[in-house]
Amino acid sequence: MSIAREILFSVVPAAPANSSNGTDDEGCMLVNPSQNVIITGAYNGIPQTLILNLIAWSSLIILFTVLRRTAWNYGRMALVQRTKSRWTNLFYRGGDNDALVERRRSHDESSNIDEGFFTWLPAVFRLTREQVLAKCGPDAVHYLSFQRHAITLMFIVTLVSIGIILPVNFQGNNLDVDVSTFSKTTLSNLNGRSYWLWVHTLISISFLPISVLIMRRCTGRKPVPTSLTGTIMITNISKADRNESTIRAYFAHNFPHIQIIDLRLAYNINKLNEVQEQKDMVNEALFYSDTYFKKTGKRITVKPKWCGPELDALEYYINEEKRLKDEAKRCRAMVLNDPLGIAFLTLPSYQLAEHVISHFSLHRDWVLSHATNPADIIWENLSVQPGVWYVKAIVVNFFLFIVLFFLTTPAIVVNLFNTMVEKPESLSRISSIIFEFLPTLLLWTMAAVMPAIVAFSDKFLSHWTKSQQNYSIMTKTVSFLLLMTLILPSLGLASAETFVMWTLHHQNDTMRWDCVFLPDKGAFFVNYVITSGFIGTALELIRFPELFLYVWYLLQSKSKAEKSYVKKAILYEFPFGVHYAWSIAIFSITMVYSLACPLIAPFGLLYLMFKHVGDKHNLYFAYGPCDMSGVGGGRIHSTAVRLIRISVLLLLINMAAWAGLRAGFEARTIILIMASIVAFGTFLLLSPFPSCTPPAPLQAESSVSFPEYVAPALTRPLESPPSSTPTTPDYGASSPVTQHTYSPEPINI
């Protein structure tokens, strides 16, 4: 019998008849406990895990504080890189633009708000909503608002769990254990037919309306695009029709009373974008070398190859600039001569765009839809055809499922380590440490690596918009995280492979029902939440992968003149999909086990608070702005709210399953099942945001600004002078805005 099967099935003699009053903890633990301890074995190692995590967290915070000021301003990358110029903000209209300009003036001096080593922490708390909105965009505001409401909900859950549920659990005497034992605080301490369990039932049901009321206040109203423009995205255009004159003539013939404001074709800019990035780096390096020579009278040297000779930087970069400029001209000409089957048609208003889409003739194969904001479009991915995209999606998701199917939890790896045939004494001591502290750390590590795998695979899929990419990453990551860290461990399983073996087990095997929804195993979840709250959030602040990549790029630079461009190239957009998934996963674990193991609730609240502070810091100081406020961009925020509600549904299912396994099909079980059904129906039909507040009005002005749907690589002038510092655009600076006017003549539609 394999190790995986031994986790759930047992061939030991049958338990005595009175075994209902206790559980065979050792046979049900996900990882076999060791007899040796590092600090203390009280409360199933929870105090020990807390102490070790506090030590690690303090060390990581000190390391981060030093790195963000000394390691080339790493950790303040988005703050120290100032913009010399800023395009007109295209996502705010009318008076909103004026207010944003005023906020921008005060924001220009914001780089001085954290001059000291530890002043970054109070600086984070002093950041206002307007500052975050001006620099990071509305998506960051929605995300932080989501976290604040989740913290409020978890605060209520913590008060109820510690103030009501914990004393109730202590009232039981189902387990003949010492008061200082962790099992005494769990639901298993109450008899399966105890009347005290009605308290858990009523409280779990009450969490349903509380979660709905709190999360529906998130952001005030449903996130909508900040500017619903009248631009239509046309796809599937045949090669014969891929020119502006043909498209204009068709729409002028079929919609003669509608004025066309702008028409842009999309192009395959991948090669041009690479050349432009190299040219930008050379421009920055040339400017730096020239300025350095004028100020010091010394010339910088450059090594084109690691083992090659050193050359004069000015001469080298002048020659490189000329070469790349010529190559960019050739690439630009080739790109413009071969448009993609995609076009962006801008009309005077959103209503007219809706009219054209609904009345478009079907005798052509063109596909019309509302275009998202230009900043939301990943222009490099438009060259991927829909048919190719679906093939890639099937292949990538299949291999992703296979990999994560066998690696859903690291518990089986720990068991394999423990079952080695021959272990020297030194290895045995290491094994003791592993089994006392590292299982939760391994689980957190896998939970951190798995979203990176999902994110990398989704970028390979080449989504057309950032909003769709982040939404796909969030949904898949949440699914795998909940399966890996909540569902399978709750069933006493080590991986999804074991889940299949569980469903197909041999009839002679004895099912260990004590292992299913076993509250005693809650110590494992408590340790996991503690590790995520301390070590996990501290590592998110440091961002070791980005730091290593930053150092690698610096080492690869040919001269110190190129290091200024590296600081610009390393500035990434905030990965909303991954961070939403982490927050929702820990919230769900805490919510599901808040009544079975009340001690988990304070640490879940601590995690959400630490993560909120860390994410707010990273959004403002470490990452560039990411805009997903186009058509469909609010879906990731509304789905996150729904997933918070689903965690309450999982709590009801958990309580119903526990009641059914311990007490049978009685009144309490029936009520919990009915509550689960009602919750499922409510979450399915109820909007995650209140509908009482009207959405933002559509544009109705006679003279408005229209975004220009052109890839940034095509808008860069080839003769542009370099800036003195790497420029980092704030929110709304991702694409230019063109001023168009049209005559507001009456239009009959």
Buried (B, 14 or more C-beta within 10 A) or exposed (E): EEBBBBBBBBEEEEBEEEEBEBBBBEBBBBBBBBEEBBBEBBBBBBBBBBEBBEEBBEEBBEEBBEBBBEBBBBBBBBBBBBBEEBBBBBBBBEEBBEBBBEBBEEBEEBBEBBEEEEBBEEBBEEBEEBBBBBBBBBBBBBBBBBBBBBBBBBBBBBEBBBEBBBEBBBEBEBBEBEEEBBBBBBBBBBBBEBEBBEBBBEBBBEBBEBBBEBBBEBBEBBBBBBBBBBBBBBBEBEEEBBBEEEBBEBBEEEBEEBBBBBBBBBBBBBBBBBBBBBBBBBBBBBBBBBEBBEEEEEEBBBBEEEEEEEBBBBEBBBEBBEEBBEBBEEBBEEBEEEBBBBBBBBBBBBBBBBBBBEEBEEEBEBBBEBBBBBBBBBBBBBBBEEEEBEEBBEEBBEEBEEEBBEBBBBBBBBBEBBEEEEBEEEEEEBBBEBBBBBBBBBBBBBBBEBBEBBBEBBEEBBBBBBBBBBBBBBBBBBBBBBBBBBBBBBBBBBBBBBBEBBEEBEEEBBEBEBBBBBBBBBBBBBBBBBBBBBBBBBBBBBBEEBBEBBBEBBEEBBBBBBBBBBBBBBBBBBBBBBBBBBBBBBBBBBBBBBBBBBBBBBBBBBBBBBBBBBBBBBBBBBBBBBBBBBBBBBBBBBBBBBBBBBBBBBBBBBBBBBBBBBBEEEEBBEBBBEBBEBBBEBBEEEEBBBEEEEEBEBBEEEEBBBBBBBBBBBEBEEEEEBBEBBBBBBBBBBBBBBEBEBEEEEBEE
